[in-house]
């Protein structure tokens, strides 16, 4: 992209082998961990409005969040977003499937209640999905909306992202989605649904991903200056 416009695009492979439909800029894919950037922006929008503080404990927003390790009380919202929380990893037993699991967030909290931290909160950065599930819950608690509804109202609709949403397995219409084939047999597999939306459960097109990134770091940033500043500042930040 240059000056907010796509200047070059090239697709590779087929989005539908049976119908000989090639992949292009509007082909829809699950975007995996790129989803984390959206929950980060959501949290920063709420922080900009004074509805949450990045450096307050997560327990201020999720009182039922507990762990077997007492140091969990020192985990802040910022630490969730920059992977420095010390949380052990990923509650994914029921995160992957062919239908959204509405109990995943509660299952994650239950698993964490029995877990210990990898390290002292803030001591180092270790990649962690569960932190973004907690961030998703924080967004819901502080906005008073479902996470999906908040994204639509504050990010997707204002940016004109008509094809960015939950994972392809949960979409009512599968039109335009890239089909998924088994690498060895070539058999067509069912569209996958990922239930940890904040950590990795969104879908989008390459074109709309470019539009979103341009809105965050482009020459004419769409989001408030405070949000952009937080997105660009070195992490972990001194507090």
Buried (B, 14 or more C-beta within 10 A) or exposed (E): BEEEEEEEEEEEEBBBEEEEBEBBBEBBBBBBEBBBBBBBBBBBBBBBEEBBBBEBBBBBBBEEBBBEBEBBEBBBBBBBBBBBBBBBBBBBEEBBEEEBBEEBBEBBBEBBEEBBBBBEBBBEBBEBBBBBBBBBBBBBBBBEBEBBEBBBEBBBEEBEBEBBBBBBBBBEEEEBBBBBBEEEEEEEEEBBBBBBBBBBBBBBBBBBBBBBEBBBEBEEBBBEEEBBEBBEEEEBEEE
